[in-house]
Amino acid sequence: GGWSCLLSAASRFAVSADRVVIAANRYRLDKGEYPRELQALVPDYLDAVPDDPFGDGKLGFNVAQGTVHSVGENGGFDGVVPSEGAKVLHFTNENGVRRWYTPYIRRLDGKPLE
């Protein structure tokens, strides 16, 4: 709502992801570690977990990799790089490591993605 309807999905991701990164770092300063899930930031650091502007759910969070991410326009698992500039997230599940490709990723520590 409000201003967000005037911004592109990419811009909405950038604003929301930056808010999450700031909130997660404030949490780390207070508690000594990053949160295990974004919901832990609510209500002390965020009013709510931001919606993913490209998907039907909330922004994603990978605590092991220290990243917040969106599904992106054509994001997908394993081997299909959807668009130029896509980065990879690694998830480990019962079947081993899966890779999710999306250009919309922010690291909590502010460093560039490899």
Wavefront OBJ file of the C-alpha trace (Angstrom):
o trace
v 0.000 0.000 0.000
v 0.920 3.669 0.011
v 4.163 4.562 -1.741
v 4.959 0.942 -2.651
v 2.399 0.862 -5.471
v 4.424 3.565 -7.257
v 7.651 1.536 -7.284
v 8.684 -1.332 -9.532
v 8.952 -4.780 -7.968
v 12.756 -4.506 -8.118
v 12.651 -1.198 -6.262
v 10.225 -2.586 -3.680
v 12.601 -5.508 -3.115
v 15.541 -3.129 -2.654
v 13.685 -1.044 -0.046
v 12.310 -4.073 1.823
v 15.599 -5.983 1.759
v 17.500 -2.965 3.065
v 14.990 -2.634 5.920
v 15.498 -6.318 6.784
v 19.300 -6.007 6.653
v 19.209 -3.001 9.011
v 16.786 -4.768 11.379
v 18.836 -7.990 11.386
v 22.005 -6.072 12.180
v 20.293 -4.181 15.004
v 19.141 -7.568 16.349
v 22.727 -8.886 16.132
v 24.053 -5.876 18.041
v 21.495 -6.497 20.788
v 21.629 -10.308 20.952
v 25.100 -11.218 19.660
v 23.926 -13.215 16.639
v 21.660 -12.914 13.624
v 18.074 -14.121 14.015
v 17.267 -17.702 12.998
v 14.175 -16.499 11.124
v 12.826 -13.143 10.017
v 9.765 -13.463 12.269
v 12.142 -13.009 15.243
v 12.547 -9.374 14.124
v 8.833 -8.677 14.670
v 7.732 -6.479 16.449
v 10.910 -5.059 18.025
v 12.842 -4.423 14.802
v 10.217 -4.659 12.031
v 6.443 -4.118 12.044
v 6.047 -7.244 9.886
v 8.137 -9.496 7.653
v 8.013 -7.779 4.234
v 6.109 -9.338 1.361
v 8.072 -10.610 -1.617
v 7.164 -8.226 -4.471
v 7.744 -10.998 -7.019
v 5.892 -13.811 -5.258
v 2.905 -14.700 -3.136
v 4.783 -15.014 0.146
v 7.220 -13.113 2.320
v 10.846 -12.323 1.576
v 13.043 -15.375 2.010
v 15.815 -15.758 4.547
v 18.796 -18.106 4.547
v 20.396 -17.945 7.984
v 23.292 -20.248 7.029
v 24.229 -18.058 4.082
v 23.294 -14.803 5.846
v 21.060 -13.554 3.057
v 17.590 -12.177 2.454
v 16.130 -12.820 -0.985
v 13.188 -12.710 -3.366
v 12.043 -15.423 -5.724
v 12.574 -12.916 -8.552
v 10.698 -12.750 -11.850
v 11.716 -16.219 -12.984
v 13.627 -17.572 -10.019
v 14.013 -21.301 -9.868
v 15.760 -24.279 -8.345
v 18.721 -26.178 -9.738
v 20.394 -25.404 -12.971
v 18.067 -22.931 -14.630
v 19.651 -19.491 -14.422
v 16.609 -17.278 -14.968
v 18.097 -13.932 -15.849
v 21.260 -11.953 -16.278
v 22.815 -11.031 -12.970
v 21.278 -13.970 -11.109
v 23.117 -15.105 -7.997
v 22.870 -18.464 -6.304
v 21.606 -19.435 -2.872
v 22.493 -22.857 -1.469
v 19.963 -24.831 0.560
v 20.676 -28.228 2.087
v 17.770 -30.619 2.453
v 17.331 -34.365 2.776
v 18.321 -34.768 -0.875
v 21.508 -32.753 -0.540
v 22.263 -29.268 -1.729
v 19.841 -27.446 -3.994
v 20.566 -24.165 -5.689
v 18.077 -21.328 -6.078
v 18.897 -18.694 -8.685
v 17.678 -15.121 -8.368
v 19.227 -11.706 -8.947
v 17.473 -10.377 -5.858
v 19.692 -11.195 -2.881
v 21.180 -9.052 -0.101
v 23.825 -10.243 2.341
v 23.233 -9.269 5.954
v 26.891 -8.322 6.398
v 26.779 -5.952 3.413
v 29.548 -7.729 1.499
v 29.100 -8.369 -2.219
v 27.894 -11.796 -3.317
v 30.421 -14.060 -4.948
l 1 2 3 4 5 6 7 8 9 10 11 12 13 14 15 16 17 18 19 20 21 22 23 24 25 26 27 28 29 30 31 32 33 34 35 36 37 38 39 40 41 42 43 44 45 46 47 48 49 50 51 52 53 54 55 56 57 58 59 60 61 62 63 64 65 66 67 68 69 70 71 72 73 74 75 76 77 78 79 80 81 82 83 84 85 86 87 88 89 90 91 92 93 94 95 96 97 98 99 100 101 102 103 104 105 106 107 108 109 110 111 112 113 114
